[in-house]
Amino acid sequence: MVVFPDAGALLDQALTQAGIRRQDVNITNVVPTQPAGNDFSKHSGDDVAAGLADLAALVRRLKPNLIVTLGNESSFAAVPGWPSRSRSIFGATGISERRGYLWEGIQGTKVLSTLHPEDCITPGYTDKNGKFVGDPSGIN
């Protein structure tokens, strides 16, 4: 049985392979709490609303040159008009087709949309020991 690393470990490894020190970037979640079963749809509407407000405040405070979103929910939060099956963050969709593009995001910040590391924890992206292989920019 092949054991793959968790998404955070894969993100750390991808950052290292790209020559980016984790302490040089701000990594956050749309909602700072983990829902039951790590299923975003299990978040309460109030928690999501608070998380979105906190994210907007963080962007105002940090004034980043670039936001890299990892997955549908963060892309929905950062890119006005991101597609959704339900017109809310809970139905956000389209990351597979829209990954790797630059968007104009909240507060005029550039946003690069990409897959969440959890979506990359599959054979083909990691070796038999679960180590991420290849150039992180080459993930399809």
Salt bridges, closest charged atoms under 4 A:
ASP12 OD1 - ARG22 NH1 2.20
ASP24 OD2 - ARG21 NE 2.82
